[in-house]
Amino acid sequence: MNNKEIYRIWAPYGKKWVDWVRPVPFVSVNEYSRNYNYMNMMVPKVNYLDDSYEGAAIIVDLPGAESVMEGLGLARKGYRPIPIYNGTIEQKDSRATVDNQTVGAALVWGAAQLSQIEIKDDALPVFLLDKNRMNRFKMQISLFDNSWDIYHQDLPSAEYFIENNIKKIIIIGSSVSKDLKKILYGFQKKKIQIYLAKNYDEPKIFRIRKQFQKDI
């Protein structure tokens, strides 16, 4: 499959939510290192879904390829996976702050898996993020800084979620990242409830303080 075919598996024409799939990681499909072909990729069994997830959109914010695999696991449970990765890869033989190649290779591998999953037109979305995206620590000046943030336009608006009867968002991850807080604080003001399922535990309400902006 070429990059356009792989992209269209993740963002099929006419399907709900797919307008938010970011094309960036699919552009470099032919440039991913062969080393990543040998990654131990396996779709996990998702067994934590219960009534607390009913009617909720999910944001998976896990490190690297793990987030792609979790998205595929949730796809098997009926969710529509929406990759919103926006990081570029480094040039050949160079080093970077974020290993975006692992995500890209996982999306390529995952396309074959996703093409075999039937997802309903009214499926709830699960947005996929790399927890490592904001790694900006440079050990040396020659290191390529390919870190990235998520912005308001990378997710549907609070109004769009509400119009689609989604008034709850659950984040699967170890914490709520600073860039997500910027967006979700506005959602919280629009009466959308934000939950954090830390380490796959039961989702717990997560309140974002207005003062958090002082720490960014």
N, C-alpha and C positions, 0 to 999 in steps of 0.2 A: 504493500500500500504506500502511496505517496502522502505527502503532508496534508494535502487538501482532503484526501479520502479519510485520513485519520481524524482530521478536524471535524469533518461532517458526521462521523460516528458519535463524537462527543457533542456536536451542535447540529443535530438533524434539522432540516428545513421545516418550518411551520410549527415546531414544538414549543410549548410554554417554557419560559425561563432561559432558553438557550441563547437569547440575545446578549446575555451577560458572560458567556464563555469567552475568555480572552484568547486571541489567536497567537500571542507571542511565543509560547513554548512549542507550537506546532511548526513555526517557520524554520527552525533549525533541526528538523527531524534527521536529515542526512549528515549532520555534523556531530551527533552524539557519539562519544567514544565507544569503541567496541567493548571496553572493559565493563560497561554497564549492561551488556547483553547477558552477563553471567550473574547478575544480581539475583538474590533469592526472592523472587516475587511470588506471592501467594495471596489470594483473596481470603480475608478472614471471615469466619462465621460470626455474624452479628446476632447476639443473644441478649442484648441489654434493652431492646425496645419494649416499652410497656405503655400504660395509659398516659404517663406523663409526657410522652412524645406525640400524642394525638393532636393533629392540626397544627403542628409546629414545623417551621423551617429549621434546618440544621446548618450550622457552620462547623466544618471539620478543620481544626487548626492544629495539625500534627506535623512532626518533622518530615520533610522530604517526601520520598516515595510512600511512606506510611500513610500519608493523607490520601493519596490516590487509591491505595489498596482499601482503605476504610470506605472511601466513596463507592468503590465497586461492590463491597459487601453490603452497603446500604441500597445500592441499585438492585441487588438481588432481593431486597425486602420491599421494593416498590418505589424507591425514591429516584428522582432525576438528578444525577450528579452534574454539577456545574463547576468545572475547573476555572478558577479566576487567578491563576498564577500569572505573574507579569514580570518575571525576571529573565534576563538574557544570560547566555553562556559565555564563558571566557574564550579567548583565542587559543588555538592549538599550542600545547606545551607551556601554557601560562597557568597561573594560579589565581583563584578568586576567593572572595569572602563568603560567597554562598554557592553551594553545589547545586545549581539549578539543573544540571544534566541528569541527576537522579530522578527528578520530577519528570523531565521530558521523556526519559527512557521508560518510566513507568506508564506514562500516558500512551506511548506507542504500544507497549505490551498490553496495556489495559484495553486498547481499542478492540482487539480481537475478542476479549472477554465480554466487553460491553455490547458488541454487535450480536451476541447470543442471548441477551437479556431483553425480554419484552417489558417495556415501561408504559404505563397508561398515560394518556394525554393529560389527565388532571393530577398527575403525580406531584407530590410535594418536593421542593428543591432541597438538595444538600450542596452547599457551596464549599469548594475545596481550596484550602490555603496551606502554604508551607510555613510552619512555625519558625523556620530558620531565616525567613526572608529579611529580617531586620538586623542580621549579623553584620555589623559595620566595623568590627575590630580588625585593624590592619597591622599585621606584625612587621611589615616592611613596606616601603613606599612603592615598590613595584607590583604589589598585590592589587589585582583588579577588583574594585568595589562594585559588585553587581547586586547589591542589596536593593530592596524595593519595599514600598508601603502600599497598603490598600487605601483607596480614597472613596468618597461618597458615590461617585459615578460607577464604581466597580460592583456595587450592590443595587438591587431595586430600592426605590424610595420607600419610606414608611407608609406613604399613602398607597403605593402599589400593593404592598403586603396586605394592608387592611382591606383594600378592594377585593383581594383574593382570599378573604376570611382567614388570614394568618395574623394572629395577634400575640404570637409567642415565638421566640427564637432561642434555640438551644445550641450552645457552643460546646463542642467536644474537644477538650485540650487541657493542658496543665494549668492554664491561666488565660485571662483576657488581655491580649496584646494592646499596646498603647494606640496603635493606629485604628484598631477595631473600636476602642472606647470612644474615639472621636466621632465615629459614625453612629454607634449604638446609643450614645447619650441622647442624640436627637430622636432616635426611635423610642427611647424610654420616655421622653417628653410627650410623644404622641400616643402614649399608653400601650405600647408594645412591651410585653414582659420579656426580660432577658434572663436566661438561665445558663449556668455553667455546669456541665457534667464532667467534673474533674476526674481524670483517670478512669473514665467509664462508670463512675459512681452515679447514684441517682441525681438527676438534675436539681440544682438548688438555685433559687432566685439570686440574681447578681445585680446589685444596685451600683450604678456608676455615679460617683460624686461629681458635682460641678467643679470642684476644686482640682480634679485630676489634671486639668489643662495646665496648671502651674508646674506640674512635674514633667511636662513634655518638652 
